[in-house]
Protein backbone atom coordinates (compact mmCIF):
# COMPACT_ATOMS: atom_id res chain seq x y z
CA UNK A 1 0.00 0.00 0.00
CA UNK A 2 2.75 2.46 0.83
CA UNK A 3 4.36 1.90 -2.56
CA UNK A 4 1.08 2.66 -4.29
CA UNK A 5 0.68 5.77 -2.14
CA UNK A 6 4.16 6.86 -3.15
CA UNK A 7 3.43 6.34 -6.86
CA UNK A 8 0.18 8.29 -6.53
CA UNK A 9 1.92 11.10 -4.66
CA UNK A 10 -0.14 10.62 -1.51
CA UNK A 11 2.17 8.51 0.66
CA UNK A 12 1.49 10.91 3.53
CA UNK A 13 -2.04 9.46 3.79
CA UNK A 14 -0.66 6.17 5.06
CA UNK A 15 -1.49 2.55 4.39
CA UNK A 16 -4.65 2.55 6.53
CA UNK A 17 -6.27 5.32 4.45
CA UNK A 18 -5.33 3.68 1.17
CA UNK A 19 -6.69 0.30 2.34
CA UNK A 20 -9.92 2.04 3.39
CA UNK A 21 -10.26 3.63 -0.06
CA UNK A 22 -9.78 0.31 -1.81
CA UNK A 23 -12.25 -1.45 0.48
CA UNK A 24 -14.91 1.23 -0.05
CA UNK A 25 -14.34 1.40 -3.83
CA UNK A 26 -14.61 -2.37 -3.93
CA UNK A 27 -18.01 -2.21 -2.22
CA UNK A 28 -19.34 -0.19 -5.14
CA UNK A 29 -17.66 -2.33 -7.78
CA UNK A 30 -19.05 -5.63 -6.45
CA UNK A 31 -22.57 -4.25 -6.06
CA UNK A 32 -24.14 -6.76 -8.45
CA UNK A 33 -27.41 -6.77 -6.52
CA UNK A 34 -27.84 -3.00 -6.89
CA UNK A 35 -27.84 -2.29 -3.15
CA UNK A 36 -28.20 1.52 -2.80
CA UNK A 37 -26.26 1.64 0.49
CA UNK A 38 -23.32 -0.23 -1.03
CA UNK A 39 -23.45 2.00 -4.10
CA UNK A 40 -23.32 5.12 -1.92
CA UNK A 41 -20.27 3.78 -0.06
CA UNK A 42 -18.39 3.41 -3.36
CA UNK A 43 -19.65 6.71 -4.78
CA UNK A 44 -18.75 8.69 -1.65
CA UNK A 45 -15.28 7.14 -1.64
CA UNK A 46 -14.81 8.00 -5.31
CA UNK A 47 -15.69 11.64 -4.59
CA UNK A 48 -13.25 11.68 -1.66
CA UNK A 49 -10.46 10.27 -3.82
CA UNK A 50 -11.21 12.81 -6.54
CA UNK A 51 -10.89 15.65 -4.04
CA UNK A 52 -7.57 14.37 -2.68
CA UNK A 53 -5.99 13.40 -6.01
CA UNK A 54 -7.20 16.39 -8.07
CA UNK A 55 -4.31 18.65 -6.96
CA UNK A 56 -1.81 15.82 -7.51
CA UNK A 57 -2.92 15.12 -11.08
CA UNK A 58 -3.65 18.66 -12.27
CA UNK A 59 -1.92 19.37 -15.55
CA UNK A 60 -1.06 15.75 -16.33
CA UNK A 61 -2.27 14.25 -19.59
CA UNK A 62 -4.67 12.73 -20.27
CA UNK A 63 -6.82 14.77 -17.89
CA UNK A 64 -8.53 12.35 -15.53
CA UNK A 65 -12.14 12.89 -14.59
CA UNK A 66 -12.97 10.07 -12.16
CA UNK A 67 -11.21 8.48 -9.20
CA UNK A 68 -10.21 5.36 -11.13
CA UNK A 69 -9.13 7.24 -14.25
CA UNK A 70 -7.23 9.72 -12.05
CA UNK A 71 -5.36 6.86 -10.33
CA UNK A 72 -4.55 5.29 -13.71
CA UNK A 73 -3.33 8.61 -15.07
CA UNK A 74 -1.11 9.28 -12.07
CA UNK A 75 0.44 5.82 -12.18
CA UNK A 76 1.05 6.03 -15.94
CA UNK A 77 2.54 9.53 -15.76
CA UNK A 78 4.82 8.73 -12.84
CA UNK A 79 5.92 5.44 -14.35
CA UNK A 80 6.78 7.14 -17.64
CA UNK A 81 8.64 9.92 -15.85
CA UNK A 82 10.71 7.41 -13.86
CA UNK A 83 11.62 5.25 -16.87
CA UNK A 84 15.27 5.40 -17.92
CA UNK A 85 15.91 7.35 -21.10
CA UNK A 86 12.75 9.46 -20.90
CA UNK A 87 12.70 13.22 -20.68
C-alpha positions in Angstrom: 0.0 0.0 0.0 2.7 2.5 0.8 4.4 1.9 -2.6 1.1 2.7 -4.3 0.7 5.8 -2.1 4.2 6.9 -3.2 3.4 6.3 -6.9 0.2 8.3 -6.5 1.9 11.1 -4.7 -0.1 10.6 -1.5 2.2 8.5 0.7 1.5 10.9 3.5 -2.0 9.5 3.8 -0.7 6.2 5.1 -1.5 2.6 4.4 -4.6 2.6 6.5 -6.3 5.3 4.5 -5.3 3.7 1.2 -6.7 0.3 2.3 -9.9 2.0 3.4 -10.3 3.6 -0.1 -9.8 0.3 -1.8 -12.2 -1.4 0.5 -14.9 1.2 -0.1 -14.3 1.4 -3.8 -14.6 -2.4 -3.9 -18.0 -2.2 -2.2 -19.3 -0.2 -5.1 -17.7 -2.3 -7.8 -19.1 -5.6 -6.5 -22.6 -4.2 -6.1 -24.1 -6.8 -8.4 -27.4 -6.8 -6.5 -27.8 -3.0 -6.9 -27.8 -2.3 -3.1 -28.2 1.5 -2.8 -26.3 1.6 0.5 -23.3 -0.2 -1.0 -23.5 2.0 -4.1 -23.3 5.1 -1.9 -20.3 3.8 -0.1 -18.4 3.4 -3.4 -19.6 6.7 -4.8 -18.7 8.7 -1.7 -15.3 7.1 -1.6 -14.8 8.0 -5.3 -15.7 11.6 -4.6 -13.2 11.7 -1.7 -10.5 10.3 -3.8 -11.2 12.8 -6.5 -10.9 15.7 -4.0 -7.6 14.4 -2.7 -6.0 13.4 -6.0 -7.2 16.4 -8.1 -4.3 18.7 -7.0 -1.8 15.8 -7.5 -2.9 15.1 -11.1 -3.7 18.7 -12.3 -1.9 19.4 -15.6 -1.1 15.7 -16.3 -2.3 14.2 -19.6 -4.7 12.7 -20.3 -6.8 14.8 -17.9 -8.5 12.4 -15.5 -12.1 12.9 -14.6 -13.0 10.1 -12.2 -11.2 8.5 -9.2 -10.2 5.4 -11.1 -9.1 7.2 -14.2 -7.2 9.7 -12.1 -5.4 6.9 -10.3 -4.6 5.3 -13.7 -3.3 8.6 -15.1 -1.1 9.3 -12.1 0.4 5.8 -12.2 1.0 6.0 -15.9 2.5 9.5 -15.8 4.8 8.7 -12.8 5.9 5.4 -14.4 6.8 7.1 -17.6 8.6 9.9 -15.8 10.7 7.4 -13.9 11.6 5.2 -16.9 15.3 5.4 -17.9 15.9 7.4 -21.1 12.8 9.5 -20.9 12.7 13.2 -20.7 
